[in-house]
Amino acid sequence: MSNDLRRLYDAVRERKGREPSDSRTAKLFAAGPKKIAKKVGEEAVEVALDAMAEDREGVINESADLLYNIAVLWASLDIHPDDIFAELRRRESLYGIAEKLPKLSVVNGNGK
């Protein structure tokens, strides 16, 4: 899977800095990280909705869209997939599985 994500990321990065009219990816880069982050959120919601409907094909299609938009977001913030994989390995070494880290109960008095 990591090779597929790296290929996707490399293809996305190749379009960074191009004319927005050249491709959807270039248009997203031109819109900036906030717009890209919004697209990531929209795609994540679509994955969740399709999962709730037990729509397997929908989850597959929307997951592909989500991964594409995540790759664009990473590239816009100069984050390489290897940075993400390193974090997953770090978590695995701490917890035995690359799961989400537990939330801190109170930091800065706001619960986050």
Contacts in CASP RR format, 6 or more apart in sequence:
PFRMAT RR
TARGET T0000
AUTHOR 0000-0000-0000
METHOD contacts of the structure
MODEL  1
MSNDLRRLYDAVRERKGREPSDSRTAKLFAAGPKKIAKKVGEEAVEVALD
AMAEDREGVINESADLLYNIAVLWASLDIHPDDIFAELRRRESLYGIAEK
LPKLSVVNGNGK
2 81 0 8 1.000
2 85 0 8 1.000
5 67 0 8 1.000
5 71 0 8 1.000
5 81 0 8 1.000
6 81 0 8 1.000
8 67 0 8 1.000
8 68 0 8 1.000
8 71 0 8 1.000
9 71 0 8 1.000
9 74 0 8 1.000
9 75 0 8 1.000
9 80 0 8 1.000
9 81 0 8 1.000
12 25 0 8 1.000
12 68 0 8 1.000
12 71 0 8 1.000
12 72 0 8 1.000
12 75 0 8 1.000
13 75 0 8 1.000
15 22 0 8 1.000
15 23 0 8 1.000
15 25 0 8 1.000
15 26 0 8 1.000
15 29 0 8 1.000
16 25 0 8 1.000
16 26 0 8 1.000
16 29 0 8 1.000
16 75 0 8 1.000
16 76 0 8 1.000
17 26 0 8 1.000
17 29 0 8 1.000
17 30 0 8 1.000
18 25 0 8 1.000
18 26 0 8 1.000
18 29 0 8 1.000
19 26 0 8 1.000
20 26 0 8 1.000
20 27 0 8 1.000
20 29 0 8 1.000
20 30 0 8 1.000
21 27 0 8 1.000
25 72 0 8 1.000
28 35 0 8 1.000
28 36 0 8 1.000
28 39 0 8 1.000
28 69 0 8 1.000
28 72 0 8 1.000
28 76 0 8 1.000
29 36 0 8 1.000
29 72 0 8 1.000
29 75 0 8 1.000
29 76 0 8 1.000
32 76 0 8 1.000
33 73 0 8 1.000
33 76 0 8 1.000
33 77 0 8 1.000
36 69 0 8 1.000
36 72 0 8 1.000
36 73 0 8 1.000
36 76 0 8 1.000
37 73 0 8 1.000
39 69 0 8 1.000
39 72 0 8 1.000
40 66 0 8 1.000
40 69 0 8 1.000
40 70 0 8 1.000
40 73 0 8 1.000
41 69 0 8 1.000
43 62 0 8 1.000
43 65 0 8 1.000
43 66 0 8 1.000
43 69 0 8 1.000
44 66 0 8 1.000
46 62 0 8 1.000
46 65 0 8 1.000
46 66 0 8 1.000
47 59 0 8 1.000
47 62 0 8 1.000
47 63 0 8 1.000
47 66 0 8 1.000
50 58 0 8 1.000
50 59 0 8 1.000
50 61 0 8 1.000
50 62 0 8 1.000
51 59 0 8 1.000
71 81 0 8 1.000
73 79 0 8 1.000
74 80 0 8 1.000
74 81 0 8 1.000
74 83 0 8 1.000
74 84 0 8 1.000
88 98 0 8 1.000
89 98 0 8 1.000
91 97 0 8 1.000
91 98 0 8 1.000
91 99 0 8 1.000
91 101 0 8 1.000
92 98 0 8 1.000
103 112 0 8 1.000
104 111 0 8 1.000
104 112 0 8 1.000
105 111 0 8 1.000
END
